[in-house]
Amino acid sequence: MTKKFNLTITENMNTLDLETKHLSGKLYFVKTDQNWVAEDDSIHIHSLIGFFSDFNKLNDSESKNLMQKWGMYFRTKELESNLD
């Protein structure tokens, strides 16, 4: 199986290279008004959780169908007290 997952962390930006045998892409995560509290090494995590939380709130069939089409599901969970 060919797979690639490469995360690059720089000041105020994270890039995530994704690649399989059939698809390839890059996600860019930059500081915004919504993720400014995130440390440089966790911008991507904060942004993904925030994005999918907001996406789930759209509560429309097109959004749900798109997630199901790609086999993706997301739920928020309680914060673990030992995370800094």
N, C-alpha and C positions, 0 to 999 in steps of 0.2 A: 504494500500500500504506500503510495506517495503522499506525503503530507508535509505541510510547512506552517509553522506558527511562530512569527518573530515579532517581538515587541521592542520598540525603540523608545527610550524615555529621554527627553531633553527638557530644558526649562520651559515651562508653560505649554508643552505639547508632547503627546504620545502618538506614535504611529504603530499600527498593527497590520503586519503583512500576513495575508491568509492565502494559502494555495493548496489545491488538491490536484489530482490528475486531470480533472475536467474543468475546474474554475480557479480563478485567481483574482484577488482584489486587495485593496489597502483602505483601512479606516484611519482617519485623522481625528484626533481629539485635542482641542485647544481650550484654553481657559475662557470661560464666559461668565456672565452674571449668575448663572445657575450652578456652576461647579467651582467657583472661586475658592471655596473652602478646602478643596481637595489638594493634597500634596502633589508635587510633580510626578511622583511614581504611582499615583492612583487616579489620575485624571480619567483614564479610560474606564476604570471600574465605576467611579462616581457617575460619569456620563452615561454609561450603558444602563445602570440601574435606574437613573433618572429618566432616560429616554423610554425604556420599556414600561416604567411606571406610568408615565404620561400616555404612552401608546395604548396601554390597557384601558385607560380612562376614556378613550375615544368611544368605546362601547358601541361600535358599529360592526355590521356583519362583514364588510369589506376588510377591515383591519384583522378581525378574527380569522377570516378565510386565508388571508395572506400569511399569517403566522402558522396556521395549520398546514398550508401548502408546503412550507419549508420545514415542518416538523418542529416548530419552536413554541415553547410555552414559558411564561414568566409569572412568578408570584413574588411579591415582596415578603420579607420575613423580619422578625424581631432582630434588633442589633445584638450581637454577642458582646457582653461586657468586657471581655479581654482584648478586644480590638482597639488599637490606638489610632 
